[in-house]
Amino acid sequence: MAKVKAEQRIQAVQQYLNGDESMIEIAKGNCLDNAVIENFFGLLKSELLYLQEFESMAHFEQELHDYIHYYNHKRMEAKLKDLSPVEYRTQVLEVA
């Protein structure tokens, strides 16, 4: 069984993000938006892409889905008062 190459991984991430309507569309020329997505991609590469070998595209897609769920629902962030992004947003909406 052939391993998934790094270029295929990155292309699959881009396709996944382009097909997911819940993701934020980044406007060209806005450095603030670009900084956010560049930070995300940097973390994605260091925490997922470079640490694992994927046996198939299906395996990679499942791991990518799991990582995005972890990133949004379980990853604690100090600047968000040690809450996950979803918990922080929920808390802010309840107060408003």
N, CA, C and O atoms as a GROMACS GRO file, in nm:
protein
  384
    1MET      N    1   0.085  -0.118   0.000
    1MET     CA    2   0.000   0.000   0.000
    1MET      C    3   0.090   0.124   0.000
    1MET      O    4   0.182   0.134   0.081
    2ALA      N    5   0.065   0.217  -0.089
    2ALA     CA    6   0.148   0.337  -0.101
    2ALA      C    7   0.114   0.438   0.008
    2ALA      O    8  -0.002   0.457   0.045
    3LYS      N    9   0.218   0.501   0.058
    3LYS     CA   10   0.200   0.605   0.160
    3LYS      C   11   0.152   0.733   0.092
    3LYS      O   12   0.178   0.755  -0.027
    4VAL      N   13   0.082   0.818   0.167
    4VAL     CA   14   0.034   0.946   0.116
    4VAL      C   15   0.148   1.046   0.125
    4VAL      O   16   0.204   1.065   0.233
    5LYS      N   17   0.182   1.110   0.014
    5LYS     CA   18   0.292   1.206   0.010
    5LYS      C   19   0.250   1.338   0.072
    5LYS      O   20   0.131   1.370   0.081
    6ALA      N   21   0.349   1.416   0.116
    6ALA     CA   22   0.323   1.544   0.182
    6ALA      C   23   0.244   1.638   0.091
    6ALA      O   24   0.153   1.707   0.138
    7GLU      N   25   0.277   1.641  -0.039
    7GLU     CA   26   0.204   1.729  -0.130
    7GLU      C   27   0.056   1.690  -0.138
    7GLU      O   28  -0.031   1.776  -0.145
    8GLN      N   29   0.030   1.559  -0.137
    8GLN     CA   30  -0.108   1.512  -0.141
    8GLN      C   31  -0.182   1.550  -0.013
    8GLN      O   32  -0.300   1.583  -0.016
    9ARG      N   33  -0.111   1.545   0.100
    9ARG     CA   34  -0.172   1.583   0.228
    9ARG      C   35  -0.216   1.728   0.224
    9ARG      O   36  -0.329   1.761   0.259
   10ILE      N   37  -0.125   1.817   0.182
   10ILE     CA   38  -0.155   1.959   0.180
   10ILE      C   39  -0.268   1.989   0.083
   10ILE      O   40  -0.356   2.069   0.113
   11GLN      N   41  -0.266   1.925  -0.033
   11GLN     CA   42  -0.373   1.944  -0.131
   11GLN      C   43  -0.506   1.895  -0.073
   11GLN      O   44  -0.609   1.960  -0.093
   12ALA      N   45  -0.505   1.784  -0.002
   12ALA     CA   46  -0.627   1.732   0.059
   12ALA      C   47  -0.680   1.827   0.166
   12ALA      O   48  -0.801   1.846   0.178
   13VAL      N   49  -0.590   1.888   0.244
   13VAL     CA   50  -0.632   1.986   0.346
   13VAL      C   51  -0.701   2.104   0.277
   13VAL      O   52  -0.807   2.148   0.320
   14GLN      N   53  -0.640   2.154   0.171
   14GLN     CA   54  -0.698   2.268   0.100
   14GLN      C   55  -0.834   2.232   0.042
   14GLN      O   56  -0.927   2.312   0.049
   15GLN      N   57  -0.847   2.114  -0.016
   15GLN     CA   58  -0.976   2.072  -0.071
   15GLN      C   59  -1.079   2.057   0.040
   15GLN      O   60  -1.195   2.096   0.024
   16TYR      N   61  -1.037   2.001   0.152
   16TYR     CA   62  -1.128   1.984   0.266
   16TYR      C   63  -1.180   2.119   0.313
   16TYR      O   64  -1.300   2.137   0.335
   17LEU      N   65  -1.088   2.214   0.329
   17LEU     CA   66  -1.127   2.346   0.378
   17LEU      C   67  -1.212   2.419   0.276
   17LEU      O   68  -1.305   2.490   0.314
   18ASN      N   69  -1.184   2.405   0.148
   18ASN     CA   70  -1.264   2.471   0.046
   18ASN      C   71  -1.404   2.413   0.036
   18ASN      O   72  -1.498   2.483  -0.002
   19GLY      N   73  -1.419   2.286   0.070
   19GLY     CA   74  -1.550   2.222   0.060
   19GLY      C   75  -1.634   2.236   0.185
   19GLY      O   76  -1.753   2.205   0.182
   20ASP      N   77  -1.575   2.280   0.293
   20ASP     CA   78  -1.647   2.291   0.421
   20ASP      C   79  -1.703   2.431   0.434
   20ASP      O   80  -1.629   2.528   0.454
   21GLU      N   81  -1.836   2.443   0.423
   21GLU     CA   82  -1.900   2.573   0.427
   21GLU      C   83  -1.889   2.643   0.561
   21GLU      O   84  -1.910   2.764   0.569
   22SER      N   85  -1.855   2.569   0.668
   22SER     CA   86  -1.845   2.632   0.799
   22SER      C   87  -1.711   2.702   0.819
   22SER      O   88  -1.694   2.776   0.916
   23MET      N   89  -1.616   2.679   0.728
   23MET     CA   90  -1.486   2.745   0.742
   23MET      C   91  -1.495   2.888   0.692
   23MET      O   92  -1.576   2.920   0.605
   24ILE      N   93  -1.412   2.973   0.747
   24ILE     CA   94  -1.408   3.113   0.709
   24ILE      C   95  -1.334   3.127   0.577
   24ILE      O   96  -1.226   3.072   0.560
   25GLU      N   97  -1.393   3.201   0.483
   25GLU     CA   98  -1.325   3.226   0.357
   25GLU      C   99  -1.229   3.343   0.377
   25GLU      O  100  -1.269   3.448   0.427
   26ILE      N  101  -1.107   3.325   0.340
   26ILE     CA  102  -1.005   3.426   0.358
   26ILE      C  103  -1.000   3.516   0.236
   26ILE      O  104  -0.986   3.468   0.123
   27ALA      N  105  -1.011   3.646   0.257
   27ALA     CA  106  -1.005   3.742   0.148
   27ALA      C  107  -0.860   3.775   0.117
   27ALA      O  108  -0.780   3.798   0.208
   28LYS      N  109  -0.826   3.776  -0.011
   28LYS     CA  110  -0.690   3.811  -0.049
   28LYS      C  111  -0.660   3.955  -0.011
   28LYS      O  112  -0.746   4.042  -0.022
   29GLY      N  113  -0.539   3.978   0.032
   29GLY     CA  114  -0.496   4.114   0.061
   29GLY      C  115  -0.520   4.158   0.204
   29GLY      O  116  -0.476   4.266   0.242
   30ASN      N  117  -0.589   4.078   0.285
   30ASN     CA  118  -0.613   4.114   0.424
   30ASN      C  119  -0.514   4.037   0.510
   30ASN      O  120  -0.532   3.919   0.538
   31CYS      N  121  -0.409   4.106   0.552
   31CYS     CA  122  -0.301   4.037   0.625
   31CYS      C  123  -0.347   3.984   0.760
   31CYS      O  124  -0.290   3.886   0.808
   32LEU      N  125  -0.448   4.044   0.822
   32LEU     CA  126  -0.494   3.993   0.950
   32LEU      C  127  -0.562   3.857   0.935
   32LEU      O  128  -0.536   3.766   1.013
   33ASP      N  129  -0.648   3.844   0.834
   33ASP     CA  130  -0.710   3.714   0.808
   33ASP      C  131  -0.606   3.612   0.768
   33ASP      O  132  -0.611   3.497   0.813
   34ASN      N  133  -0.511   3.653   0.685
   34ASN     CA  134  -0.407   3.560   0.641
   34ASN      C  135  -0.323   3.513   0.758
   34ASN      O  136  -0.281   3.397   0.760
   35ALA      N  137  -0.297   3.598   0.855
   35ALA     CA  138  -0.217   3.559   0.971
   35ALA      C  139  -0.287   3.448   1.049
   35ALA      O  140  -0.222   3.355   1.098
   36VAL      N  141  -0.418   3.456   1.062
   36VAL     CA  142  -0.493   3.355   1.136
   36VAL      C  143  -0.484   3.220   1.066
   36VAL      O  144  -0.455   3.118   1.130
   37ILE      N  145  -0.508   3.218   0.936
   37ILE     CA  146  -0.505   3.090   0.864
   37ILE      C  147  -0.362   3.037   0.852
   37ILE      O  148  -0.342   2.916   0.857
   38GLU      N  149  -0.264   3.125   0.837
   38GLU     CA  150  -0.125   3.080   0.833
   38GLU      C  151  -0.086   3.017   0.966
   38GLU      O  152  -0.015   2.917   0.968
   39ASN      N  153  -0.131   3.074   1.076
   39ASN     CA  154  -0.105   3.016   1.208
   39ASN      C  155  -0.170   2.878   1.218
   39ASN      O  156  -0.108   2.782   1.265
   40PHE      N  157  -0.295   2.867   1.174
   40PHE     CA  158  -0.365   2.738   1.177
   40PHE      C  159  -0.289   2.634   1.095
   40PHE      O  160  -0.266   2.523   1.142
   41PHE      N  161  -0.251   2.670   0.972
   41PHE     CA  162  -0.180   2.575   0.888
   41PHE      C  163  -0.046   2.535   0.949
   41PHE      O  164  -0.004   2.420   0.937
   42GLY      N  165   0.022   2.629   1.012
   42GLY     CA  166   0.148   2.597   1.079
   42GLY      C  167   0.128   2.494   1.189
   42GLY      O  168   0.204   2.398   1.200
   43LEU      N  169   0.024   2.514   1.270
   43LEU     CA  170  -0.007   2.417   1.376
   43LEU      C  171  -0.049   2.283   1.316
   43LEU      O  172  -0.007   2.178   1.364
   44LEU      N  173  -0.131   2.288   1.214
   44LEU     CA  174  -0.178   2.165   1.149
   44LEU      C  175  -0.060   2.084   1.097
   44LEU      O  176  -0.054   1.962   1.116
   45LYS      N  177   0.033   2.151   1.033
   45LYS     CA  178   0.150   2.080   0.979
   45LYS      C  179   0.234   2.020   1.092
   45LYS      O  180   0.273   1.903   1.085
   46SER      N  181   0.263   2.099   1.195
   46SER     CA  182   0.351   2.049   1.302
   46SER      C  183   0.284   1.948   1.393
   46SER      O  184   0.352   1.861   1.448
   47GLU      N  185   0.154   1.956   1.411
   47GLU     CA  186   0.084   1.867   1.504
   47GLU      C  187   0.022   1.745   1.436
   47GLU      O  188  -0.012   1.648   1.504
   48LEU      N  189   0.006   1.749   1.304
   48LEU     CA  190  -0.060   1.637   1.237
   48LEU      C  191   0.022   1.586   1.118
   48LEU      O  192   0.061   1.469   1.116
   49LEU      N  193   0.048   1.671   1.022
   49LEU     CA  194   0.107   1.625   0.897
   49LEU      C  195   0.246   1.566   0.912
   49LEU      O  196   0.278   1.465   0.850
   50TYR      N  197   0.330   1.629   0.995
   50TYR     CA  198   0.468   1.585   1.006
   50TYR      C  199   0.488   1.475   1.109
   50TYR      O  200   0.597   1.418   1.117
   51LEU      N  201   0.387   1.444   1.187
   51LEU     CA  202   0.403   1.346   1.294
   51LEU      C  203   0.354   1.206   1.259
   51LEU      O  204   0.385   1.110   1.329
   52GLN      N  205   0.278   1.194   1.151
   52GLN     CA  206   0.216   1.067   1.120
   52GLN      C  207   0.244   1.024   0.977
   52GLN      O  208   0.274   1.106   0.890
   53GLU      N  209   0.234   0.896   0.955
   53GLU     CA  210   0.232   0.839   0.821
   53GLU      C  211   0.088   0.795   0.796
   53GLU      O  212   0.025   0.734   0.882
   54PHE      N  213   0.037   0.827   0.680
   54PHE     CA  214  -0.100   0.794   0.646
   54PHE      C  215  -0.099   0.686   0.539
   54PHE      O  216  -0.031   0.697   0.437
   55GLU      N  217  -0.175   0.581   0.563
   55GLU     CA  218  -0.177   0.466   0.472
   55GLU      C  219  -0.263   0.492   0.349
   55GLU      O  220  -0.242   0.429   0.246
   56SER      N  221  -0.359   0.582   0.359
   56SER     CA  222  -0.448   0.610   0.247
   56SER      C  223  -0.505   0.750   0.263
   56SER      O  224  -0.492   0.812   0.368
   57MET      N  225  -0.568   0.799   0.157
   57MET     CA  226  -0.633   0.930   0.165
   57MET      C  227  -0.750   0.924   0.263
   57MET      O  228  -0.776   1.022   0.334
   58ALA      N  229  -0.820   0.814   0.268
   58ALA     CA  230  -0.932   0.800   0.362
   58ALA      C  231  -0.881   0.811   0.506
   58ALA      O  232  -0.944   0.876   0.590
   59HIS      N  233  -0.769   0.747   0.535
   59HIS     CA  234  -0.709   0.756   0.669
   59HIS      C  235  -0.670   0.900   0.699
   59HIS      O  236  -0.698   0.951   0.807
   60PHE      N  237  -0.606   0.965   0.602
   60PHE     CA  238  -0.566   1.104   0.621
   60PHE      C  239  -0.688   1.194   0.644
   60PHE      O  240  -0.687   1.277   0.734
   61GLU      N  241  -0.794   1.177   0.564
   61GLU     CA  242  -0.914   1.260   0.579
   61GLU      C  243  -0.977   1.241   0.716
   61GLU      O  244  -1.025   1.338   0.775
   62GLN      N  245  -0.978   1.119   0.767
   62GLN     CA  246  -1.034   1.094   0.900
   62GLN      C  247  -0.950   1.162   1.007
   62GLN      O  248  -1.004   1.223   1.100
   63GLU      N  249  -0.818   1.151   0.996
   63GLU     CA  250  -0.729   1.216   1.092
   63GLU      C  251  -0.742   1.368   1.085
   63GLU      O  252  -0.737   1.435   1.188
   64LEU      N  253  -0.759   1.422   0.966
   64LEU     CA  254  -0.779   1.566   0.949
   64LEU      C  255  -0.909   1.610   1.016
   64LEU      O  256  -0.911   1.710   1.087
   65HIS      N  257  -1.015   1.536   0.993
   65HIS     CA  258  -1.144   1.566   1.057
   65HIS      C  259  -1.130   1.562   1.210
   65HIS      O  260  -1.180   1.651   1.279
   66ASP      N  261  -1.063   1.460   1.260
   66ASP     CA  262  -1.044   1.447   1.405
   66ASP      C  263  -0.961   1.564   1.460
   66ASP      O  264  -0.989   1.615   1.568
   67TYR      N  265  -0.857   1.605   1.386
   67TYR     CA  266  -0.773   1.716   1.430
   67TYR      C  267  -0.852   1.846   1.436
   67TYR      O  268  -0.840   1.922   1.532
   68ILE      N  269  -0.933   1.873   1.334
   68ILE     CA  270  -1.012   1.997   1.333
   68ILE      C  271  -1.112   1.996   1.448
   68ILE      O  272  -1.136   2.100   1.510
   69HIS      N  273  -1.171   1.880   1.478
   69HIS     CA  274  -1.262   1.871   1.593
   69HIS      C  275  -1.184   1.899   1.722
   69HIS      O  276  -1.230   1.975   1.807
   70TYR      N  277  -1.067   1.838   1.737
   70TYR     CA  278  -0.982   1.864   1.854
   70TYR      C  279  -0.947   2.013   1.863
   70TYR      O  280  -0.957   2.073   1.970
   71TYR      N  281  -0.907   2.071   1.751
   71TYR     CA  282  -0.864   2.212   1.748
   71TYR      C  283  -0.975   2.305   1.796
   71TYR      O  284  -0.948   2.401   1.868
   72ASN      N  285  -1.098   2.276   1.758
   72ASN     CA  286  -1.210   2.364   1.793
   72ASN      C  287  -1.277   2.331   1.926
   72ASN      O  288  -1.328   2.420   1.994
   73HIS      N  289  -1.277   2.203   1.965
   73HIS     CA  290  -1.358   2.161   2.080
   73HIS      C  291  -1.278   2.121   2.204
   73HIS      O  292  -1.332   2.126   2.315
   74LYS      N  293  -1.155   2.081   2.189
   74LYS     CA  294  -1.083   2.027   2.304
   74LYS      C  295  -0.954   2.100   2.338
   74LYS      O  296  -0.908   2.092   2.452
   75ARG      N  297  -0.896   2.170   2.244
   75ARG     CA  298  -0.767   2.238   2.265
   75ARG      C  299  -0.788   2.358   2.356
   75ARG      O  300  -0.860   2.451   2.321
   76MET      N  301  -0.726   2.356   2.472
   76MET     CA  302  -0.735   2.466   2.566
   76MET      C  303  -0.640   2.578   2.523
   76MET      O  304  -0.527   2.551   2.482
   77GLU      N  305  -0.684   2.698   2.533
   77GLU     CA  306  -0.605   2.814   2.489
   77GLU      C  307  -0.594   2.911   2.605
   77GLU      O  308  -0.696   2.957   2.657
   78ALA      N  309  -0.472   2.944   2.646
   78ALA     CA  310  -0.450   3.035   2.759
   78ALA      C  311  -0.515   3.171   2.735
   78ALA      O  312  -0.575   3.228   2.826
   79LYS      N  313  -0.502   3.222   2.613
   79LYS     CA  314  -0.560   3.355   2.587
   79LYS      C  315  -0.713   3.353   2.582
   79LYS      O  316  -0.776   3.458   2.577
   80LEU      N  317  -0.773   3.233   2.585
   80LEU     CA  318  -0.919   3.220   2.593
   80LEU      C  319  -0.960   3.173   2.731
   80LEU      O  320  -1.061   3.103   2.746
   81LYS      N  321  -0.884   3.210   2.831
   81LYS     CA  322  -0.912   3.175   2.971
   81LYS      C  323  -0.916   3.023   2.992
   81LYS      O  324  -1.001   2.972   3.065
   82ASP      N  325  -0.824   2.954   2.928
   82ASP     CA  326  -0.813   2.808   2.936
   82ASP      C  327  -0.940   2.734   2.894
   82ASP      O  328  -0.973   2.629   2.949
   83LEU      N  329  -1.009   2.790   2.798
   83LEU     CA  330  -1.125   2.726   2.738
   83LEU      C  331  -1.093   2.689   2.594
   83LEU      O  332  -1.001   2.744   2.534
   84SER      N  333  -1.169   2.594   2.539
   84SER     CA  334  -1.155   2.565   2.397
   84SER      C  335  -1.222   2.678   2.320
   84SER      O  336  -1.302   2.752   2.378
   85PRO      N  337  -1.192   2.695   2.192
   85PRO     CA  338  -1.257   2.802   2.115
   85PRO      C  339  -1.409   2.794   2.118
   85PRO      O  340  -1.476   2.897   2.129
   86VAL      N  341  -1.465   2.674   2.108
   86VAL     CA  342  -1.611   2.660   2.110
   86VAL      C  343  -1.666   2.697   2.248
   86VAL      O  344  -1.768   2.766   2.257
   87GLU      N  345  -1.601   2.652   2.354
   87GLU     CA  346  -1.646   2.686   2.490
   87GLU      C  347  -1.640   2.837   2.512
   87GLU      O  348  -1.731   2.895   2.571
   88TYR      N  349  -1.533   2.899   2.465
   88TYR     CA  350  -1.518   3.043   2.482
   88TYR      C  351  -1.629   3.118   2.407
   88TYR      O  352  -1.691   3.208   2.463
   89ARG      N  353  -1.653   3.080   2.282
   89ARG     CA  354  -1.760   3.145   2.204
   89ARG      C  355  -1.896   3.126   2.270
   89ARG      O  356  -1.976   3.220   2.275
   90THR      N  357  -1.922   3.008   2.321
   90THR     CA  358  -2.049   2.979   2.387
   90THR      C  359  -2.064   3.067   2.511
   90THR      O  360  -2.171   3.123   2.536
   91GLN      N  361  -1.958   3.077   2.588
   91GLN     CA  362  -1.962   3.161   2.709
   91GLN      C  363  -1.987   3.307   2.675
   91GLN      O  364  -2.067   3.374   2.741
   92VAL      N  365  -1.920   3.357   2.573
   92VAL     CA  366  -1.936   3.496   2.531
   92VAL      C  367  -2.080   3.520   2.484
   92VAL      O  368  -2.138   3.623   2.516
   93LEU      N  369  -2.136   3.427   2.409
   93LEU     CA  370  -2.273   3.443   2.359
   93LEU      C  371  -2.376   3.439   2.473
   93LEU      O  372  -2.477   3.509   2.467
   94GLU      N  373  -2.350   3.359   2.575
   94GLU     CA  374  -2.442   3.352   2.688
   94GLU      C  375  -2.444   3.483   2.766
   94GLU      O  376  -2.549   3.522   2.817
   95VAL      N  377  -2.331   3.549   2.776
   95VAL     CA  378  -2.321   3.676   2.849
   95VAL      C  379  -2.388   3.788   2.771
   95VAL      O  380  -2.449   3.877   2.830
   96ALA      N  381  -2.378   3.783   2.639
   96ALA     CA  382  -2.432   3.891   2.555
   96ALA      C  383  -2.582   3.894   2.550
   96ALA      O  384  -2.639   3.980   2.484
   0.00000   0.00000   0.00000
